[in-house]
Amino acid sequence: MRWHKRLFVAGVAGVLALTASACAGGQVRGAGGTPEPRASTGAPAGGQVNDSTFVYAPNHDVVTDWDPATSYSNEIIALSNIYEGLTRYDAQAKQARPRLATEWKSSGDGKQWTFTLRQGVTFHSGATMDAEAVKKAIERTKDKKGGAAYIWDPVEKIETPDASTVVFDLKYAAPLDLVAASGYAAWIYDVDAVDADGEKTAGTGPYTIDSWQKGKENELTLKAFEDYWGGWKPEQYKKVTFRVTPEITTAWQLLQRGEVNFVERLNPQLFDQARDTQGVQVKETESFQNLLVLFNTAEGPAKDVRIRQALQLAIDYDGLSAALEGAGHKASGLVPPGLLGHAENMQPKQDLVKAQELLAEAGYGPDNPELKLSLTYGIGDEDQKLLVTLLSSALQKLNVTLQAKPMNWSAQWDLGKKRGQDIFVMYWYPDYPDAYSWFLNVFKSADKPQFNLSYLKNAEIDAAIDKLPELTATDVSAAADSYEELQRKIIQEEAAVAVPYVQTYQRALSSDVQGYTDNPAYPNVVFFYDLKR
């Protein structure tokens, strides 16, 4: 599983800031592996779960950062149920829907946005959610400069003409309704009640913390916020437990025994078995999450563009897609389907003959000296391991040895920031439902790399990236053209990356759970309030 990423970002053109904790020990962004197995301690309360408790079985620790301003990692699966934004993205309709804001409008030039707030909403602290509280929360997030705070970079000034109205004046046009729907950094919270230690919460969401035991199997339990503005019905889940289960087979056994309600990912064989298992239901959804194979453009053998192009051509894209058995489909460009900027005509193909020609031009190949390349990928991620196995086999035929090393995400990322590998494998998904995140975070020039782990530096590409938010807000057709041209430059001309596949989310749930819908804008998040039992 990715998680991606998932993931987090100080220093990308001065607009990103990241705390080290944002993805430490997690799987968000680049990570894909599972933590080391731990001994099972059994189901909550020693057996079958209580009907009013929903048990989510992640394969990774849940919380790395409790601060809603800087959180940028695995805790999205919990915090999305504790905090809310002004809007929430509807993946079916491909647009933002009301949440803490009931309506909004933008000026013709896209540089001023006015949001009308929902009335009668209180924070978990007991304070009232009003325009001033919204202003303070967003300004604090901006000031913290952590996690995905860059999403608010277009905002120059926030005004509150009355308690139910928030007006944003922007430096340049941007799709603020989508920004406000981000899975990170868009949460509205009581700034006076934020608790970085997880003892209490400061959101408006339907759940608050019941208990948190970092490092324990039953790491986190949430309980209903009785004063939630949406109210409560008897058939809803009033408690949620996150039971960390690193081993896929163990999670599957717990689901069959009724000790957990939701497994975020099974391998293809178990998922196929789950389809026909009594008491279990399965869900499949196309995601916004893809795998990136980033090549070191700054130093080492891959500094030669011919080597990078040969590596792109050596990947068995069709074989990998077939081996994933529905868990992923062959990518076309950097931007997954369903997002503005997706290009239908950029599907890659393996071509070992052309790869050998390029290697020969660079002085390598079967009749030349052996080429050795180092690669890092997520430990425990079977999909990434499959990619590495297929690529290693193909490259051996070309007298190229791939020295592949599986690593925990934090160690892999630390090495990547030091340019310590030729090839870096990680997942990516957008912070808000817009393709901008791939280009700004991963491919814009950075003196100190965070997620630009191809180390690409291209002033022309940087200038085009800077224009994307305004184009998206003012001229969708021009934005689509710009995205396609950027992908051509980054993938084909610079050969900075190969994109083998886009993940398909495959979930397994207990059959009595009703109302579950996967939303790719919030990866691996279950909105528990929307479920019925």
Disulfide bonds with the S-S distance in Angstrom:
none
